[in-house]
Amino acid sequence: MKDLHSHLLPGIDDGSKTIEESIDLLRKMSNEGIKEIVVTPHYIENSNYTCNNRKKKALLNKLKKKLKEENIDITLYIGNEIYFANNIVELLEKKEIISLNESKYILFEFPMHGSYKNSGEIISKIISCGYIPILAHPERYKTFLKQPDLAEEYLRMGVLLQGNYTSLFRKYGKKSEKLLKYYIKKGWISFLGSDTHHEFNYSMKKLEKKLHRINKNKDYIHDITEGNFDKVMKNESIGMIR
């Protein structure tokens, strides 16, 4: 398992508050066989979650040093979970936000309960500037819960989907679990992540069994747990879902 989405940089968003908390979570994740993780702190304009790239990288280096001291075998990469806005490209250019491992892939989130006005226009701009948008946890949004097949419209735009595998353990309730299962069965999910903030008590062996029950295609399960992650880290192309 390789994790595309986590909140483990301490003290800069609603995730881990201290480096000690981060180390504790990373140790638990390593013990479950998770060896590569992207730390993706929230970036929300006009909020307290606006740590710029310079500060994020300094925190990452500090966390990496501590991992080495604690003999925890995990490789960390930097990114952001970007709250959807019309100036995402400008923020990338100003180095306020960062793509996943400084690749062409960016992770973004929609408002949980709101609408997504002008989303097609903004996504088109992001793609025209050479970036590939990845939508975090589609199974959690109220709009998608009401209209599951709305996700297909975003897939057709060129958006990739990242599900929270914790949804399969009912962290967000039965409805989100059901929706993520539906998306995995359809083959619409390209990545899985934990979205870890303050806890980690999930069995990767149980997760693997769940995934293979939902979708019998072994190659696809490999892609969403490891293969596509590797392509993002190497800045390689991933086949679009049409």
KOLMAR-916377 format. One line per 3 residues: number of its first residue (from 1); for each residue x, y, z of N, C-alpha, C, O. Coordinates in steps of 0.05 Angstrom, whole numbers, always signed. Atoms other than C-alpha are relative to their C-alpha. Example, Ala and Ser with C-alpha at 12.3 -4.5 7.8 and 13.67 -1.06 7.14 Angstrom:
2
1> +18 -24 +0 +246 -90 +156 +18 +24 +0 +39 +24 +13  -16 -24 -1 +273 -21 +143 -15 +22 +14 -5 +44 +18
END
This chain:
242
1> +17 -24 +0 +0 +0 +0 +17 +25 +0 +37 +27 +15  -13 -26 +1 +23 +70 -18 -21 +21 +2 -42 +19 -11  +22 -19 -9 -15 +130 +10 +4 +27 -13 +24 +41 -8
4> -1 -26 +14 -30 +191 -33 -10 +24 +15 -6 +46 +6  +15 -22 -13 -67 +232 +19 +3 -3 +30 -8 -23 +42  -3 +1 -30 -48 +247 +92 +5 +28 +10 +13 +46 -4
7> -3 -26 -14 -45 +304 +142 +19 -4 +23 +12 -3 +47  -20 +8 -20 +20 +287 +178 +22 +20 +4 +40 +16 +20  -19 -21 -6 +60 +351 +174 -11 +15 +25 -33 +25 +24
10> +12 -10 -26 +52 +376 +246 -5 +30 +1 +12 +46 -7  +6 -27 -8 +18 +439 +267 -8 +20 -21 -8 +44 -15  +6 -20 +21 -3 +470 +201 -29 -3 -11 -37 +14 -27
13> +28 +2 +8 -74 +445 +190 -15 -15 +22 -7 -15 +46  +16 +14 -20 -127 +402 +226 +10 -28 +4 -4 -44 +16  -12 +26 -4 -82 +341 +223 +18 -1 +24 +12 +12 +45
16> -19 +3 -22 -24 +321 +267 +8 +27 +12 +15 +45 -2  -7 -25 -13 -9 +374 +319 +30 +2 +8 +41 +24 +9  -27 +0 -9 +61 +353 +340 +16 -20 -16 +5 -38 -28
19> -17 +19 +14 +120 +317 +310 -2 -28 +13 +1 -48 +0  +3 +25 -14 +111 +264 +364 -25 -15 -9 -25 -40 -13  +24 +13 +10 +40 +251 +340 +4 -11 -28 -5 -33 -34
22> -6 +9 +27 +64 +246 +269 +16 -25 +0 +10 -44 -15  -18 +24 -2 +118 +196 +287 -16 -24 +9 -12 -46 -1  +16 +23 -10 +68 +153 +326 -18 -11 -23 -20 -35 -26
25> +17 +9 +22 +21 +151 +266 +16 -13 -22 +8 -34 -33  -17 +12 +20 +77 +137 +217 +11 -27 +8 +14 -45 -9  -9 +26 -10 +102 +80 +260 -22 -21 -4 -17 -43 -13
28> +23 +19 +4 +33 +48 +259 -4 -6 -29 -10 -29 -36  +4 +4 +29 +28 +57 +184 +22 -18 -11 +17 -35 -28  -23 +17 +9 +97 +27 +173 -4 -29 +8 +2 -47 -7
31> +5 +27 -10 +78 -33 +215 -22 -15 -16 -22 -39 -16  +20 +12 +17 +19 -44 +168 +10 -4 -29 -5 -13 -46  -11 +4 +27 +66 -45 +108 -2 +23 -19 +4 +21 -42
34> +1 -24 +17 +55 +25 +83 +28 +13 +0 +38 +21 +21  -28 -8 +1 +123 +48 +59 +5 +27 -15 +27 +38 -14  -3 -26 +14 +110 +111 +17 -26 +16 +4 -48 +5 +0
37> +23 -17 -7 +65 +169 +36 +5 +28 -10 +27 +39 -8  -1 -29 +6 +50 +238 +8 -14 +15 +23 -37 +9 +30  +13 -17 -20 +37 +289 +62 -13 +23 -15 +0 +38 -30
40> +16 -19 +16 -18 +335 +36 -16 +18 +18 -40 +16 +20  +15 -18 -17 -35 +390 +85 -21 +17 -16 -17 +23 -39  +20 -17 +12 -97 +431 +71 +11 +27 -8 +29 +37 +6
43> -5 -28 +6 -90 +497 +35 -27 +12 -6 -40 +5 -26  +26 -13 +3 -152 +540 +43 +5 +30 +3 +12 +40 +25  -5 -29 -1 -146 +614 +26 -18 +13 +21 -40 +4 +26
46> +15 -15 -20 -169 +664 +78 -8 -17 +24 -29 -14 +36  +4 +17 -23 -162 +612 +133 +27 -2 +15 +46 +12 +7  -25 +4 -14 -108 +589 +182 +17 -20 -15 +40 -25 -7
49> -14 +22 +14 -87 +535 +132 +12 +11 -26 +3 +4 -48  -12 -13 +24 -42 +575 +85 +30 -2 +2 +44 +17 -7  -29 +3 -2 +28 +549 +100 +12 -2 -28 +2 -18 -45
52> -12 -1 +27 +72 +564 +39 +20 -23 -4 +27 -37 +15  -17 +23 +7 +119 +516 +4 +26 -1 +16 +36 -22 +24  -25 -1 -15 +182 +540 +39 -3 -12 +28 +14 -28 +37
55> +5 +10 -28 +153 +526 +108 -7 -29 +0 +2 -44 +17  +7 +28 +2 +123 +460 +86 +25 -18 -4 +27 -38 +9  -24 +16 +5 +189 +435 +59 +19 -2 +25 +31 -22 +30
58> -16 +0 -25 +225 +455 +123 -11 -19 +20 +4 -34 +33  +13 +19 -18 +175 +416 +164 +4 -29 -9 +8 -47 +7  -4 +26 +11 +181 +357 +118 +28 -11 +6 +31 -34 +14
61> -27 +8 -6 +256 +355 +126 +4 -7 +29 +19 -26 +36  -2 +5 -29 +249 +358 +201 -13 -27 +7 -2 -42 +23  +13 +25 -5 +200 +300 +200 +16 -23 -11 +17 -45 +1
64> -16 +21 +11 +244 +259 +154 +24 -7 +18 +31 -30 +21  -23 +4 -18 +303 +269 +201 -9 -16 +25 +5 -34 +34  +10 +14 -24 +261 +245 +260 -7 -29 -7 -2 -47 +9
67> +5 +27 +8 +238 +184 +221 +25 -17 -1 +26 -40 +8  -25 +14 +1 +310 +165 +209 +10 -6 +28 +21 -28 +32  -9 +4 -27 +327 +174 +282 -16 -23 +14 -5 -38 +30
70> +18 +20 -12 +268 +129 +301 +1 -27 -16 -14 -46 -9  -2 +25 +16 +287 +76 +248 -27 -9 -12 -33 -33 -12  +26 +6 +13 +219 +80 +214 +4 +2 -30 +12 +22 -41
73> -5 +3 +29 +223 +56 +142 -23 +10 -16 -40 -6 -26  +21 -12 +17 +177 +104 +105 +13 +23 -16 +28 +39 -5  -8 -23 +17 +191 +151 +47 -23 +20 -2 -46 +12 -8
76> +20 -21 +0 +154 +217 +50 +4 +18 -24 +27 +24 -32  +0 -19 +22 +136 +263 -8 -19 +23 +8 -36 +21 +26  +16 -24 -7 +105 +333 -6 -22 +5 -21 -19 -1 -44
79> +23 -8 +17 +39 +358 -34 -18 +18 +15 -11 +28 +37  +21 -15 -13 -24 +396 -16 -27 -13 -7 -30 -25 -28  +28 +4 +7 -98 +382 -11 -11 +28 -3 -15 +42 +17
82> +7 -28 +6 -122 +446 -44 -30 +3 +0 -44 -11 -15  +28 -6 +1 -190 +474 -30 -7 +14 -26 +6 +34 -34  +6 -8 +27 -223 +486 -97 -4 +30 -2 -20 +42 +13
85> +2 -29 +4 -215 +558 -121 +8 +7 -28 +21 -9 -42  -5 -7 +28 -210 +596 -186 +29 +9 -5 +37 +14 -28  -28 -9 +3 -137 +617 -173 +21 -21 +6 +43 -15 +15
88> -19 +21 -7 -105 +549 -163 +26 +2 -16 +48 -1 -5  -24 -2 +17 -57 +558 -222 +18 +23 +10 +42 +20 +11  -16 -23 -11 -35 +627 -195 +14 -7 +26 +37 +1 +30
91> -12 +8 -26 -23 +597 -126 +24 -19 -5 +43 -18 +10  -22 +18 +7 +20 +543 -157 +24 +16 -10 +47 +10 -3  -21 -16 +12 +60 +595 -196 +14 +17 +21 +38 +22 +20
94> -11 -16 -21 +70 +637 -133 +14 -17 +21 +26 -6 +40  -12 +19 -18 +95 +574 -96 -13 +2 +28 +0 -3 +49  +16 +2 -25 +41 +581 -43 -10 -29 +4 -10 -38 +27
97> +8 +28 -1 +16 +511 -59 +18 -16 -18 +33 -5 -34  -18 +17 +14 +51 +451 -88 -14 -24 -11 -33 -35 +2  +12 +24 +12 +33 +394 -134 +12 -25 +15 +30 -22 +31
100> -9 +25 -13 +44 +321 -112 +28 -7 -9 +33 -14 -32  -29 +5 +6 +120 +311 -108 +9 +18 -23 +27 +10 -38  -7 -20 +21 +125 +373 -153 -3 -12 -28 +12 -5 -47
103> +6 +12 +26 +95 +333 -210 -22 +16 -14 -28 +39 -5  +23 -13 +14 +39 +352 -259 -26 -6 +13 -47 +4 +5  +25 +8 -14 -12 +322 -211 -6 +17 +24 +12 +22 +40
106> +8 -15 -23 -50 +364 -161 -24 -13 +13 -42 -24 +0  +22 +11 -15 -97 +340 -106 -17 +23 +10 -7 +42 +22  +18 -21 -9 -158 +383 -92 -25 -11 +12 -32 -35 +8
109> +25 +8 -12 -223 +380 -53 -22 +20 -6 -16 +44 -8  +23 -17 +3 -292 +408 -63 -11 +6 +28 -4 -7 +47  +15 -4 -25 -336 +438 -7 -16 -25 +5 -28 -37 -13
112> +14 +25 -7 -368 +380 +30 -30 +2 -6 -43 -17 -15  +30 -2 +2 -439 +408 +27 -9 +20 -21 -33 +23 -25  +8 -21 +18 -437 +463 -25 -2 -10 -29 +0 -34 -34
115> +1 +6 +28 -444 +466 -100 +27 +8 -13 +44 +20 +1  -26 -4 +12 -387 +470 -150 -3 +17 -25 +2 +8 -48  +4 -19 +22 -402 +531 -193 +26 +5 -15 +47 +8 -3
118> -22 -5 +18 -357 +542 -252 +23 -21 +2 +45 -16 -7  -21 +20 -3 -320 +478 -236 +12 -9 -27 +36 -14 -29  -10 +9 +26 -315 +457 -309 +19 +20 -12 +40 +12 -23
121> -17 -21 +11 -285 +523 -329 +27 +1 +15 +48 +4 +2  -24 -1 -16 -234 +522 -272 +17 -25 -6 +42 -23 -9  -14 +25 +5 -215 +449 -285 +13 +2 -28 +35 -8 -32
124> -11 -3 +27 -205 +465 -359 +25 +17 +0 +44 +11 -14  -23 -18 -2 -158 +521 -341 +24 -15 +13 +47 -12 +3  -21 +16 -13 -118 +475 -294 +13 -19 -20 +37 -21 -21
127> -11 +20 +19 -111 +422 -348 +14 +14 -23 +35 +4 -32  -13 -14 +23 -94 +473 -403 +28 +11 +8 +45 +15 -9  -26 -9 -10 -36 +496 -358 +19 -23 +5 +41 -19 +16
130> -18 +24 -2 -7 +425 -358 -3 -16 +25 +13 -35 +29  +4 +15 -25 -34 +399 -292 -22 -21 -3 -40 -17 -20  +21 +21 -1 -75 +337 -279 -13 +1 +27 +0 -6 +47
133> +13 -2 -26 -127 +347 -224 -10 -27 +11 -21 -43 -4  +9 +24 -14 -142 +292 -174 -20 +9 +22 -12 +24 +40  +20 -7 -20 -206 +299 -134 +1 -19 +24 -1 -43 +21
136> -1 +16 -24 -200 +276 -62 -27 -9 +9 -47 +5 +6  +23 +13 -12 -251 +230 -30 -28 +7 -11 -44 +19 +3  +27 -7 +12 -311 +237 -78 -23 -13 +15 -45 -3 +14
139> +21 +14 -14 -350 +188 -35 -10 +15 +24 -30 +7 +37  +8 -15 -24 -356 +240 +20 -17 +24 -6 -30 +35 +12  +15 -24 +7 -389 +297 -18 -30 -4 -1 -39 -24 -13
142> +29 +2 -1 -462 +309 -6 -12 -1 -28 -31 -17 -33  +11 +0 +27 -474 +324 -80 +4 -27 -14 -14 -37 -28  -6 +26 +12 -441 +259 -102 -17 -22 +13 -25 -41 +0
145> +17 +20 -14 -479 +219 -49 -28 +1 -11 -41 -20 -12  +27 -2 +11 -543 +245 -79 -1 -8 -30 -20 -19 -39  -1 +5 +29 -520 +238 -152 +26 -15 -5 +45 -3 -15
148> -25 +15 +3 -467 +182 -154 +13 +2 -28 +37 +4 -30  -11 +0 +27 -459 +184 -230 +10 +28 -9 +20 +31 -31  -12 -26 +6 -441 +258 -228 +30 -1 -2 +42 +14 -17
151> -29 +4 +1 -370 +234 -217 +9 -5 -29 +31 +3 -36  -8 +7 +27 -369 +209 -289 +4 +26 -17 +21 +26 -34  -3 -25 +14 -377 +281 -314 +28 +11 +5 +41 +22 -14
154> -27 -10 -6 -312 +299 -279 +21 -18 -12 +42 -8 -20  -19 +18 +14 -277 +237 -305 +3 +8 -29 +25 +8 -40  -1 -8 +28 -295 +260 -375 +15 +26 -5 +26 +31 -26
157> -15 -25 +2 -265 +328 -361 +30 -5 +2 +46 +12 -7  -28 +6 -4 -199 +294 -345 +9 -1 +29 +33 -2 +35  -5 +1 -29 -204 +292 -269 +4 -30 +8 -11 -47 -1
160> -3 +27 -12 -178 +230 -232 -11 +1 +28 -13 +22 +41  +13 +1 -26 -210 +206 -168 +17 -16 +20 +28 -37 +14  -14 +13 -22 -176 +189 -101 -20 -6 +22 -31 +12 +34
163> +18 +7 -22 -219 +150 -52 +15 -4 +26 +39 -11 +26  -11 +5 -26 -206 +146 +23 -7 -29 +7 -30 -36 +10  +6 +28 -6 -198 +72 +38 -12 -4 +28 -24 -25 +34
166> +13 +1 -27 -220 +87 +109 -30 +0 -3 -44 -8 +16  +29 +1 +5 -289 +96 +79 -10 -29 -1 -33 -35 +7  +8 +29 +2 -290 +20 +67 -2 -13 +28 -12 -34 +31
169> +3 +9 -28 -284 +13 +143 -21 +16 +15 -23 +16 +39  +23 -16 -9 -345 +59 +151 +8 +23 +18 -7 +31 +36  -7 -23 -16 -306 +117 +180 -19 +23 -4 -24 +39 +14
172> +18 -22 +6 -355 +164 +146 -29 -9 -3 -46 +6 -14  +27 +11 +1 -416 +120 +151 -6 -19 -23 +11 -22 -41  +7 +21 +19 -452 +68 +109 -3 +12 -29 +4 -2 -48
175> +5 -11 +26 -470 +115 +52 +26 +5 -15 +28 +0 -39  -26 -4 +13 -398 +135 +38 +14 -26 -7 +27 -29 -27  -11 +27 +6 -376 +62 +43 -13 -11 -25 +1 -21 -43
178> +14 +11 +24 -429 +42 -8 +8 +15 -25 +11 +2 -46  -7 -15 +23 -411 +98 -55 +29 -6 -10 +33 -9 -34  -27 +6 +8 -336 +83 -54 +1 -28 -12 +15 -33 -32
181> +2 +26 +12 -352 +10 -67 -10 +1 -29 +0 -12 -47  +12 -4 +27 -394 +31 -127 +21 +11 -19 +24 +1 -42  -20 -12 +17 -337 +74 -155 +22 -20 -6 +33 -21 -28
184> -22 +20 +5 -285 +18 -146 -10 -21 -18 +4 -30 -36  +11 +20 +18 -331 -32 -178 -1 +9 -29 +3 -6 -47  +1 -12 +27 -340 +15 -237 +28 +5 -12 +31 +9 -36
187> -28 -6 +9 -264 +25 -241 +5 +29 -3 +23 +37 -18  -3 -29 +2 -271 +100 -232 +21 +11 +19 +31 +34 +15  -20 -9 -19 -222 +106 -173 +28 -6 -12 +33 -28 -21
190> -28 +4 +9 -149 +116 -193 +20 -3 +23 +42 -14 +19  -18 +1 -23 -118 +122 -124 -16 -5 +26 -40 +2 +28  +11 +1 -26 -132 +105 -52 +20 +14 +19 +44 +14 +15
193> -17 -13 -20 -107 +143 +9 -14 -2 +27 -38 -9 +28  +11 +2 -27 -118 +144 +84 -14 +26 +9 -34 +25 +24  +9 -26 -11 -131 +219 +94 +3 +1 +30 -13 +12 +44
196> -6 +2 -29 -100 +206 +162 +4 +28 +12 +19 +44 +2  -3 -25 -15 -107 +264 +211 +11 -6 +28 +33 +4 +35  -8 +5 -28 -102 +238 +283 +0 -29 +8 +7 -36 +31
199> +2 +28 -8 -113 +163 +282 +7 -18 -24 +4 -11 -47  -4 +20 +20 -92 +101 +245 -2 -27 +14 +16 -35 +29  +3 +27 -12 -118 +32 +265 -13 -19 -20 -31 -34 -14
202> +11 +16 +22 -132 -1 +198 +18 -22 -9 +43 -18 -10  -15 +23 +9 -110 -69 +174 +2 +0 -30 -19 -1 -44  -3 +0 +29 -81 -69 +104 -7 -28 -11 -15 -30 -35
205> +8 +26 +10 -93 -144 +99 -31 -1 -3 -41 -12 -23  +29 -1 +3 -167 -133 +112 -8 +18 -23 -27 +11 -38  +6 -17 +23 -167 -76 +62 +4 -15 -26 -13 -13 -44
208> -5 +15 +24 -136 -120 +9 -23 -20 -6 -32 -22 -29  +22 +20 +4 -190 -173 +19 -26 +15 -9 -40 +5 -26  +23 -15 +7 -244 -120 +16 +1 +9 -30 -19 +7 -44
211> -3 -10 +27 -217 -91 -49 -4 -22 -21 -17 -18 -41  +2 +22 +19 -212 -159 -84 -28 -11 -1 -36 -23 -21  +28 +8 +1 -284 -174 -64 -16 +19 -17 -35 +12 -31
214> +15 -20 +15 -307 -109 -95 +5 -1 -30 -13 +2 -46  -8 +0 +28 -268 -113 -160 +20 -23 -4 +41 -24 +9  -16 +24 +3 -239 -179 -184 +25 +4 -18 +41 -14 -20
217> -23 -6 +18 -189 -146 -231 +25 +6 +17 +28 +27 +28  -24 -2 -17 -122 -157 -196 +18 +23 -9 +30 +37 +8  -17 -22 +10 -85 -108 -241 -11 +27 +8 +4 +45 +16
220> +13 -26 -9 -135 -53 -225 +5 +5 +29 +12 +28 +37  -5 -4 -29 -128 -64 -150 +29 +7 +5 +35 +24 +22  -28 -8 -3 -53 -61 -157 +4 +29 -8 +19 +44 +5
223> -3 -27 +9 -59 +4 -196 -9 +20 +21 +4 +40 +26  +11 -20 -18 -102 +39 -144 +13 +0 +27 +11 +19 +43  -14 +1 -26 -60 +17 -85 +30 +6 -2 +43 +14 +17
226> -28 -5 +4 +10 +23 -115 +8 +11 -27 +22 +32 -28  -9 -6 +27 +18 +28 -190 -3 +29 -8 +16 +41 -18  +5 -27 +8 -14 +95 -203 +15 +20 +19 +23 +41 +10
229> -16 -16 -18 +19 +124 -141 +29 +3 -11 +39 +26 -12  -27 -1 +11 +87 +106 -171 +1 +18 -24 +21 +33 -28  +0 -17 +24 +68 +140 -236 -1 +30 +7 +12 +46 -6
232> +1 -29 -9 +51 +205 -200 +27 +8 +10 +37 +30 +3  -26 -7 -12 +117 +204 -161 +21 +3 -22 +39 +19 -19  -19 -2 +22 +154 +194 -227 -9 +20 -21 +5 +24 -42
235> +11 -19 +19 +111 +245 -263 -6 -12 -27 -3 +0 -48  +7 +15 +24 +88 +193 -313 -30 +3 -5 -45 +10 +13  +29 -2 +7 +21 +191 -349 -16 -24 +10 -6 -46 +11
238> +19 +21 -8 -39 +152 -324 -23 +1 -20 -32 +23 -27  +22 +1 +19 -93 +129 -371 -24 +13 +11 -33 +7 +34  +25 -13 -9 -154 +173 -366 -23 -19 -2 -24 -36 -20
241> +24 +16 +0 -220 +140 -349 -22 +15 -15 -29 +37 -8  +20 -13 +17 -272 +156 -402 -27 -14 +2 -46 -5 -11
END
